[in-house]
Each structure stands twice: as structure tokens, then as C-alpha cells.
Amino acid sequence: MTALDEELRAALRPEWAADCGALAAAPDAAAAQRALARLRAMAGGVGLDAPFPAADAPLEALRAAAPALAGVLEPPAAAAPLRVLVVDDSRTIRRLLREVLDADPALAWAGEASDGAEGLRKLAALAPDLTLLDLEMPVLDGMGFLAEWALVGGGEVIIVSSAAPPGSATALEALRRGALACVAKPSGALSPDLAARAGDAIRAACRLARAP
């Protein structure tokens, strides 16, 4: 189907819906063909592909085509937000990352963990779409998490760590292990300005997980 912007869809929708209704309730083939002719004219005028029935289809088939035609101009369904798990040993960073995620309606908080081992358990229990992963953590660090995650799978992983600035050897190793991207924290692992200084970069990296 040819893509139309929402402004054009909204302009066409009332007349399109009325003619789809007329098609569904057509008392005879002539009335159905008139409704179809109007719909075809509208579609042709804007280059819109639509599932029109064959011109010689029986009346019941013409009427039955109305629901599918009516759906052509419905607003596209909003994609569900990406559910994000945050794995970081700093409570402050976890809180700040939640603020970063809450600022984008396309992202949703799924849960948190304070080390890689707990992160793997939460990954299995919560099945998030995306994990924001620190590297320097007790019990199991980020590289250890990536090694296990590579075996069990479960969404995408983005590194958010002061130990892996983009382009560094550590960042390249994390990417080699399957991370989608690496975003550096601001200087100082507990920097309170994380949301202001790195929020846009973190949200942009998260949106990579939605890209086809």
C-alpha cells in the first residue's frame, strides 16, 4: 500500500468511510458498483493501493470487501514501547537511567538488577526487549553477562559504561560479543548529570533496537 501522511489520511477518512459503509449496505450490484467507483477514484487520485474486489464479483463478495477497504485509511497502530532492563551496580545510575527512559514514550522500564548474575535472572524472568548494561560490576561483570547472554539470548544489549567509551578497545570487544551499541557515561560513574548530558545519546542508542 502506498504510504500516505496522516494529514491526508484524515482528510480522506470521512468520505472513504461513508462509501465503505454504502458498499457494505448496497441493496444491489449497481449500488455497490457506484460505491466502488467512488472509492477507486479517491484511491487513484492519491496513488493509494487498496484491496478492491474484482469488478465482476457477485454482490455478496462486493459487500464483503467493505471491511478490508475501510481499514485502509485507519491510523497505523502505535508500536508497543520497548521494555528495558537496567543492569548496573549503582543505585544512583539506575535511578537516573530510569529518568532517561521515562522521558521517551517509546521506552518502558521493565526492571533492574545490581550485578550481572542478577541481571541474567531478571533477563530470564522479565524477557525485556533491551538491556542497558554496565561493565564494571561485582559478582558477574558486563563481559561475563554478555558471554552468558550470547548463549541464552533475550533481546538486545546496549553498554552504558564509563569503561567503554565509543571506539575504545573495550567497546569494540563488547560489540564483538554481540552488544548493539556502546554509550559512555559522563565522567565519574556517579555523575548526577547523567540524564542531562547523556540522556539523548542513550535514548538514540535504545532506538537502534527498534530499527528494522
Long-range contacts (C-beta under 8 A, 24 or more apart in sequence): 1-48, 1-49, 1-50, 1-72, 2-46, 2-47, 2-48, 2-49, 4-46, 4-48, 4-73, 6-75, 8-46, 9-73, 9-75, 12-42, 12-46, 12-73, 13-73, 15-42, 16-42, 16-69, 16-70, 16-72, 16-73, 17-70, 17-73, 20-66, 20-67, 20-69, 20-70, 21-66, 21-70, 23-62, 23-63, 23-65, 23-66, 23-69, 24-63, 24-66, 24-67, 25-63, 26-59, 26-62, 26-63, 28-59, 29-58, 29-59, 29-62, 32-59, 32-62, 32-63, 33-62, 36-62, 39-69, 48-72, 79-106, 79-210, 81-105, 81-106, 81-107, 81-108, 82-106, 82-107, 82-108, 82-129, 82-130, 82-206, 82-209, 82-210, 83-108, 83-109, 83-110, 83-126, 83-127, 83-128, 83-129, 83-130, 84-108, 84-109, 84-110, 84-128, 84-129, 84-130, 84-131, 84-132, 84-206, 85-110, 85-111, 85-112, 85-113, 85-119, 85-122, 85-123, 85-126, 85-128, 85-130, 85-131, 85-132, 85-155, 86-111, 86-112, 86-113, 86-131, 86-132, 87-112, 87-113, 87-114, 87-115, 87-116, 87-118, 87-119, 87-122, 87-131, 87-132, 87-133, 87-134, 87-137, 87-142, 87-145, 88-112, 88-114, 88-132, 88-133, 88-134, 88-137, 88-160, 89-114, 89-115, 89-134, 89-136, 89-137, 89-138, 90-134, 90-189, 90-190, 92-190, 92-192, 93-134, 93-185, 93-189, 93-190, 93-194, 96-192, 96-194, 96-195, 97-132, 97-160, 97-194, 97-202, 99-195, 99-199, 100-194, 100-195, 100-198, 100-199, 100-202, 100-203, 101-203, 101-206, 103-195, 103-199, 103-203, 104-203, 104-206, 106-206, 106-207, 106-210, 107-203, 107-206, 115-139, 115-140, 116-140, 116-141, 116-142, 116-144, 116-145, 116-148, 119-145, 120-145, 120-148, 120-149, 120-152, 123-149, 123-152, 123-154, 123-155, 124-152, 124-154, 127-154, 127-155, 128-154, 128-155, 129-155, 129-156, 129-209, 130-155, 130-156, 130-157, 130-158, 130-206, 130-209, 131-155, 131-156, 131-157, 131-158, 132-158, 132-160, 132-202, 132-206, 133-157, 133-158, 133-159, 133-160, 133-161, 133-179, 134-159, 134-160, 134-161, 135-159, 135-161, 135-163, 135-164, 135-170, 135-174, 136-161, 136-162, 136-163, 136-189, 142-174, 143-173, 143-174, 143-177, 146-174, 146-177, 146-178, 146-179, 147-177, 149-178, 150-177, 150-178, 155-209, 156-180, 156-208, 156-209, 158-182, 158-183, 158-202, 158-205, 158-206, 158-208, 158-209, 159-183, 160-185, 160-198, 160-202, 161-185, 162-186, 162-187, 162-188, 162-189, 180-205, 180-208, 180-209, 181-205, 181-208
